[in-house]
Each structure stands twice: as C-alpha cells, then as structure tokens.
C-alpha cells in the first residue's frame, strides 16, 4: 500500500500520470526516515529538513503539514503494510500541483508515502569488499539546490552505471571545482590521524540528517576532531579511513580506492554510538 494525500491505495493503482510535475520537471522533494519498533528515528530533524527544503523550492506548505499529521500518516502507511513492529524505511515525497507548463500555475503540493522493509532494525556496518573510483564524466553544482534530495539524480544514475560496468561498489562524486562532495549512495567521511573531515555544504554536499547526527557524535568524542572542509581527490589516498553514511545501511567502510586499502576502526567505533542515539530516539 502507498499513501497518496492521506488515502491508502494499492501499489498498482494509477494515481500518478504522465502529467505529474515530478515526472515532467523533477519538481519533487523527498525525505527518507528509518523506523524502529514503529517509531521514526530522528523525526524532528527529518521533518525540519523537509520543511526547509520546501521553502527553498518555494512550495506552499499546507497548514495540516505538522509533525503530528505526517507522523500519523506514516503510522497508517506502516500499519497497512504490516510494518509497525518491523524495521522499515519510509520515503516521503512531496511534489507541486502546478499544471504541465514549466512555470507552475500555483505552489500547492501533494504527497506520497511509500515503505520498504529493512533486514535489521538498527544501523549496520558491512565489512565486505567495497571498492570505489572517482566519477569524472559529470559534476555536481556547488549551490544550495545540491543540498536537497530531489528526483533529479541524473549524475548519480549515470555514475551507478559506470560503477557497475567497471566492477566498483560506488563512485566518489566531484563538484565543478573538482572537490569531493559525496558518493552515489551517501555522505562521505575521511579520517586521518584522528581527525575527521566531511565536505562542506557550500561545496554541494547533501544536508542529510544522518550526516548531521554523526557530526554531532564525533564532535562529542574526546580525542577526535571533526571539521567541514574542502576535500581534494589527492587527499583520498592519504586517508587512514574512508566511509559512506546512508540511512538504509548506516556506515559503509570503503575498503579500497585505487591502490590504497583502508581500515575501519573508527567506523566500527562510531557505529555503536550512532545506534545508541537511534535507540534513544526510537524511545521518545
């Protein structure tokens, strides 16, 4: 079942057509939230990120779009799919109802909630081989729109095909200044001599909730430093560790980039702390 504007419909229902602005123009935002024991993890952060993204795209935020309203809609969607007591991911998509011309006639929105069952309730760390390469064919713009999660994933889609064709698990994405901004699947963290670096939002890195949470966790650990700073591709092979953070898996250590192999000591340490935070969030 999917939730379209509060109505629970069969997945096979034709409730979206070729005139949908998400299909025509990519005029759609989405936010993915993790569910543990029926509770939304880090819900407040996800909600405010979604609202901020809608404001950036000048979408009209409906009066009923409160945290409580969307939480109820998520709960109903989970219930209809038998996922209230199982680990799951919910994708909240919001698109504009502005007609089929490029300039929308109005800024009112509709929403769709879809669910996906997960194999584990908490975040995991996959220790299988995970080799990456730079993707240089197309670049990410270093602007505010690049921080958002929209349906415009052309660079990531083409990069994923490049990765599959060349036997890589993932690709590192660059912006127009040739700075590292992330990977196909998530946010990138670089560890060197006890210092952690992440690409700044001003470089076009996604402003995702899990990136923010892990930043806060690292910042609170004695003996560790973390900073948002430009990451050059030349720094990658000098790093002690590289890992990718995404809401589906959690922390994915990169095992190899070109001739450099990496460890995962820091990533393993952070996983426990991230799950402790998620466990607390799921109890609220």
Residue pairs with C-beta under 8 A, 6 or more apart in sequence:
1 8
1 9
1 10
1 11
1 77
1 80
1 81
2 8
2 9
2 10
2 11
2 13
2 15
2 77
2 112
2 113
2 114
2 115
3 9
3 73
3 76
3 77
3 80
3 111
3 112
3 113
3 114
4 13
4 15
4 16
4 110
4 111
4 112
5 110
5 111
6 73
8 76
8 77
8 80
9 15
16 22
16 23
16 112
18 24
19 100
20 95
21 27
21 28
21 95
21 96
21 97
21 98
21 99
21 100
21 104
22 28
22 93
22 95
22 151
24 100
25 102
26 150
26 151
26 152
27 57
27 95
27 96
27 98
27 104
28 93
28 94
28 95
28 96
28 150
28 151
29 50
29 53
29 54
29 57
29 59
29 93
29 94
29 95
29 148
29 149
29 150
30 91
30 92
30 93
30 94
30 149
30 150
30 151
31 46
31 49
31 50
31 53
31 91
31 92
31 149
32 89
32 90
32 91
32 92
32 149
32 247
32 248
33 40
33 41
33 42
33 43
33 46
33 74
33 89
33 90
33 92
33 247
34 40
34 41
34 42
34 87
34 88
34 89
34 118
34 247
34 278
35 41
35 74
35 78
35 83
35 87
35 88
35 89
35 90
36 87
36 121
36 122
36 278
36 279
36 282
37 85
37 121
37 282
38 75
38 78
38 84
38 85
39 281
39 282
39 283
39 284
40 46
40 71
40 74
40 90
41 278
41 281
41 282
42 209
42 210
42 213
42 278
42 281
43 67
43 71
43 281
44 67
45 209
45 212
45 213
46 209
47 67
47 70
49 207
49 208
49 209
50 92
50 94
51 61
51 65
53 148
53 149
54 61
54 94
54 109
55 61
56 144
56 145
56 148
57 96
57 148
58 107
59 94
59 96
59 107
59 109
60 106
60 107
60 108
60 109
61 109
62 108
62 109
70 92
73 111
73 113
74 90
74 92
74 113
75 84
77 90
77 113
77 114
77 115
78 84
78 88
78 90
78 115
81 88
81 115
83 115
83 117
86 117
86 118
87 117
87 118
87 119
87 120
87 121
87 122
88 115
88 116
88 117
88 118
89 115
89 116
89 118
89 247
89 248
90 113
90 114
90 115
90 116
91 113
91 114
91 115
91 116
92 111
92 112
92 113
93 111
93 112
93 113
93 114
93 151
94 109
94 110
94 111
95 109
95 110
95 111
95 112
96 104
96 107
96 108
96 109
97 106
97 108
97 109
97 110
98 104
98 105
98 106
98 107
98 108
99 105
99 106
118 248
122 250
122 275
122 278
122 279
123 249
123 250
123 251
123 271
123 274
123 275
123 278
124 249
124 250
124 251
124 271
125 250
125 251
125 252
125 253
125 264
125 267
125 268
125 271
126 249
126 252
126 253
127 253
127 264
128 255
129 169
129 255
129 256
130 169
130 170
130 244
130 252
130 253
130 254
130 255
130 256
131 167
131 168
131 169
131 254
131 255
131 256
131 257
132 168
132 169
132 170
132 171
132 172
132 183
132 242
132 254
132 256
132 257
133 163
133 166
133 168
133 171
133 172
133 257
133 258
134 171
134 172
134 174
134 233
135 155
135 159
135 162
135 163
135 171
135 172
135 173
135 174
135 184
136 174
137 158
137 159
137 162
138 154
138 155
138 158
138 159
139 155
139 173
139 174
139 175
139 176
139 178
140 146
140 155
140 173
140 174
140 175
140 176
140 181
140 182
140 204
141 175
141 176
141 204
142 175
142 176
142 177
142 179
142 181
142 202
142 203
142 204
143 204
146 175
146 181
146 204
146 205
146 206
147 201
147 204
147 205
147 206
147 207
148 206
148 207
149 206
149 208
155 173
156 173
156 184
159 171
159 173
159 184
160 171
160 184
162 168
162 171
163 169
163 170
163 171
163 184
170 183
170 184
170 185
170 244
170 252
170 254
171 183
171 184
172 180
172 182
172 183
172 188
172 233
172 236
172 257
173 180
173 181
173 182
173 183
173 184
174 180
174 181
174 233
175 181
175 203
175 204
177 203
178 232
178 233
179 199
179 203
179 230
179 231
179 232
180 188
180 190
180 199
180 203
180 231
180 232
180 233
180 235
180 236
181 188
181 199
181 203
181 204
181 205
182 188
182 199
182 205
182 206
183 244
185 244
185 246
185 252
186 208
186 210
186 244
186 245
186 246
186 249
186 252
187 198
187 205
187 206
187 208
187 210
187 211
187 244
187 245
187 246
188 198
188 199
188 231
188 242
188 243
188 244
188 245
189 196
189 197
189 198
189 214
189 241
189 242
189 243
189 244
189 245
190 196
190 197
190 198
190 231
190 235
190 236
190 239
190 241
190 242
191 239
191 240
191 241
191 242
191 243
191 266
192 235
192 238
192 239
192 240
193 240
194 223
194 224
194 225
195 224
195 225
195 226
195 227
196 218
196 224
196 225
196 226
196 227
196 266
197 226
197 227
197 228
197 229
197 231
197 235
198 205
198 211
198 215
198 226
198 227
198 228
198 229
198 231
199 205
199 228
199 229
199 230
199 231
200 228
200 229
200 230
201 207
201 228
203 230
205 211
208 245
208 247
209 247
210 245
210 246
210 247
210 274
211 245
213 274
213 277
214 245
214 270
214 274
215 226
215 228
217 270
217 273
217 274
217 277
218 224
218 226
218 270
219 226
221 273
236 242
236 257
236 260
237 257
237 258
237 259
237 260
239 260
239 262
240 262
240 263
240 266
241 253
241 254
241 262
241 263
241 264
241 265
241 266
241 267
242 253
242 254
242 257
242 262
243 251
243 252
243 253
243 254
243 264
243 266
243 267
244 251
244 252
244 254
245 251
245 252
246 252
250 271
250 274
250 275
251 267
251 270
251 271
251 274
253 262
253 263
253 264
253 267
254 262
255 261
255 262
255 264
256 262
